[in-house]
Each structure stands twice: as C-alpha cells, then as structure tokens.
C-alpha cells in the first residue's frame, strides 16, 4: 500500500533515478507524489516519460510541499545548490543527502536548516541489491525517519549508525567498493581471454564466480579466511595463484585503496 508522503529530488541523475525506480516499484510512493528539480531539459523529459513523475528546472519549486527532499547532486555542486535552497525549506521538511563526503554540519550551514538525514548508498541500489549506511539529526521527525527508512530499504540492505564518522568509512568501502569489484572482474575476464576463452565465456565464469562467492560468504557462518582455505588445497593451483597475489601485494593494495578513498572523502569536506 502506498503512502501519501511527498518526495522531492534536487538533481535527477543516475542515483536519483535508481531511487525513483525502486520506490515506485516497491509501492513506497505514488508517482503523483514525486517531483524532481533537474537543470537538463533532456533529463527532465526522460524522467517524466519513463516514470510519469513531475519535473521542473526550478529546484525551489521542486521542493514545495515535500515531506522529504533528496539532494542527489555531485559533491562539487552541493554548495551552490544548498545556497540556492537556503530560506526556502520549511521547518517540518527534512533534507536527505546522498552527496559523498559532505558532512551534516556543512549541509546545515549551507542550508540554514537542521533536519538532515545523510545516506551513503551504492550503485547496486539500481537493482535493489544496494548497501546503504545512514544517520540523522535529532530534529528529524519520527514520521520522516520512518519514511526515509522505507526509501532506503527499497534500495537493498541498510545499516543505521549513530555516529556520522562511519559514513565516511562506508563511502570508501561500500560506496566505492563496486568499482573495486568491477576492476577485479575485468582482470579475471581478461585473464580468461588471454588463456584462450572467448570473452563471452570468460565473462560468464567470472561474474558467476564472484556472485556465488559473495553469496556464500553472506549466507555461511564461516570466517572469510576459512572459506578461502576450503578452496585452497596444499600445493595446488589455488595455492600457487594466492602466492602470486600475495607476492604482488594484492591484500595491501586493496587496503591502501580503501584508505585512499577514505582520505579523499575527508578532503571533499575540507578535513
């Protein structure tokens, strides 16, 4: 059953579209209760035709009467967008930001508004398999917290945290993480092609291997290291491959990459 909650978007890009698609397919919101502010005329037309939602080029008009306002713009755009909205947000309205690296304190100062929810989703949200980490300020009403949680759950798994610092870590791990996985997949596929497989066959083998391994890790109670050892016979092919990965610094490079992404997340907000 749908609700009568009103939902607005500032920005109609890929992640905004993912949220729109999921909340509509999940019956969280009716299309008539969604309004999108988007500067691109082509994008506005596409969203209107594809989802039947109302669109406008004026962000101030887009947020009128909304219970929840999702700010879905790039971190580099957040300052201009928030300054434009400053003074136009009602006391009962809540801002939900998905801008990476932009902390709640900065959003509050730019908007002059204090009811903020911050969410760090990732791209598998497009198919309802996302991982979202989120938190909120004390000023957000219980009804808007509940509304936001329904939206976030429609994207996949969600985790509420009491301390905002964990969102910056999640930015580096789960939000940027799909890119690391895709790069690993590309490498597996390229190796299969190099050894003689067609790209189609290598693609199928690699994707199902990663998907199956991740599902096993999620559903099995064993430690990840134990699962790895189950695949690794003494003196076998897997042991040889793992030795090559360790010699090449695979584990440390992955850790360093996540740390680098975390530091960049802090730099985006000026820390």
N, C-alpha and C positions, 0 to 999 in steps of 0.2 A: 504494500500500500504506500502510495506517495505521500509526502508531507506538503504543507503549504509554505514551507520555508523558502525565502527568496535568496537566490545565489547570483552574485555578480563576479565577473572576471575583469581584471585590468591586464590586458595582454591576452592574445588568442593564439599563441604558438603551440608547439608540439605537446608540451606538458599540460597546458590548459585544455587542449583538445582531448588528451588522454583522460583527464578528469571528467570532462563533459560526457565523453562516450561511456565511461564507467558508471557515473551517477545516473545517467539516463537508462542504460541497460539494466542497472540494478534497482531501478524504481526509487532511488533516493530523492530525486527531484523531478518535477514535470518540466518539459521543455519550455512551457509558458512562464516558468518561474526563474528562467536563466536569462541574463543579459550580459553581453560582452562588449568591453571597450577595446577597440583594436584600430591602430593607425592605418594599416594596409587595407585598401579597398578590396583587393582580390581576396585577401584572407577573410574579410568580413562576409563577402559574398559566398565563399566556400562554406564557412561555418553555418551560415543561415540556410543554405540549400541542403547541406549534409545532415544537419541536426535539427533544423526547424527552430533555432533559437534566435532571439533578437540581438542585433548587433548595432553598434554605433561607433563613430570616430571620436566621440567626446567621453572621456573617462569619468568626468563629473556626472554626466547624465547616466552613465552605465551603473553607477553605484547607488543611485537614488532608490530608496525603499528596500535595499538589500539587507538581509539579516547578517550574511557572511559575504565578505569581499575578498576574493582570492587575488592576490598580487602575484602575477605569473610573468614577470619580466626578467631580463638578464640582470645580474648584479650591477653591471655598468650603467644600467638605465634607472636603477632604483631611486637615486637621489632626485632626478628631475621629475619622475613620476610621483613620488611621495610629496614633493613640494607643491606640485600642481593640485594634489588632492587635499592638502592641508587646509583646514577650515570648512571642508565640505562633508565631513564624516560625522554622523550623529552619535550621541552618547551610548545608544543601545546597539550600535553596529560593531561588528568585530572584523578585524583585518586578519587574514590568513596569508602568510608569506611563504613562498617556496623558493625565494632567491638564495642561492648558495652563498654562504659566508657573510651574510648581512644579519647582524645580531638584533635582538629585540630592542635593546636600548637605542640603537641607531634609528631603527624604524620609528620608534616612539618620538624621538626628537625631530625627525624629518616630517612626521605627520601631525605632531601635536595631539596625538591620540594614544590611549594607553591600553585598549583592549586588543591584545595581539596574540595570535597563535602562529607559531613558526613550525613548519614541516619540512623535512628533508626526504623527498621521495626518490625513486629511481626509475629508469626508463621501462623496465618490465611492467610498470604500472599500466602501460598501454594495453596489456592483455590480462590485467587483473592478477599478475604474479609479482607485483612490486614489493619493496620493503621500504616502509616509511617510518621515520623516527620523528616524534613531535613533542612539543611542550606548549604551555600557555601562561599568560599573566593571570594574576588573581582577579583582575577586573572583568574577565570574560564570564558572561552569564552561563549558568549550568545548561540552559537550553542550547546556547550556541556551541558549548563544548560538546554536547551530545550530537548536535547537527554536524559539527566538524568531524567527529569520530566516525559517523556513518559514511561521510565522504571519503575519509582516509581508508576505512576498511574496504570500501568498494575497489580500491586500487590493489589490494592484496594483503600481505601481513603488515601489522602496525605495532609500534612499540612506543608507549608514552614514557617520557623521562622527566624527572622533577628538576634536573639541572640542565641548563641550556648548553653547557660546555660539551655535552655528549653529542649534540647535533653537529658540531664541527668535526668530531671524530667520525660520525656517521657519514658526513659529506665525503670524507677521504676513503672510507671503507665501502659502504653500501651504495652511495650515490654515484661515485666514480667507478665503483667496482665492476659494473657491466663492461666498461671499456677494457679493463684488465682481462676479463674472461674472454671477450671477443678477440683480443690480441692473441691470447693463448690458443683459442680455437683456430685462428688464422694460421698460427705456427704449426699446429697439428695437421691441418689440411695441407699446407704447403709441403710438409714432410712426407705425407702420404703420396702426393703427386710426384715428388722427387723420386720416391722409391718405385713408382710405376702405376699407381692407382689413377683412375680418372678423377677429375675434380668432383664430379657428382658423387662418386662412391666415397671418396675421402671426406667430403662434406657430411654425408650421412653417418659415417662411422664416428667422426669426431664429435658432432653435435649430440648424438645419442649417448656417446661415452660420457661426455660432460654432464648431460641431463640426468642420466642414470646414476652417475657417481654422486651428484648433488642430492638427488632424491634419497639415495641410500644413506648418505651422511645425515640427512634431516630425519629420516624415519628410524634409523638404527640407534640404539643407546650406546654403541661402542665409541670410544675415543677416536678422533680422526686418525691419529697415528696407528691405532690398532687396525683400522680399516686399510690403511696403506700397507701395513705389514702382511695383511691377508693376501694381498696381490703379489707380494714380493717373495719369491722362492729363493733359497740360498744359491748363489752362483748362477742365477737365471738371467733372462733377458731384462726383466724389470729392474733387478738389482743393478745391472750394467747401465741402464738408462738413468736411474736415480743417481748413480755415482757421477755420471756426466753432468746432470743438472746441478748437483751439489758443487762439483768442481768449478762449474761456470758461475757459481754464486746465485743460483736461482732463488733460493729462500731469502737471502739477504737483499737481493734486488727488489723482490716483491715488497718486503718490509720497508725498504727505503722509499719505494714509490708511494706507498700509502702515507708515510711520514711527510714526504714532499707535498702531496696533495693536501694534507692537514695544515702544513705551514702556509700553503697558498690560500687556503680557506681563511686563516687568520689574517693574512696580508690584505685580502679583499675588504676586510672590515677595519683595517688600519692598526691591528695589534702588532 
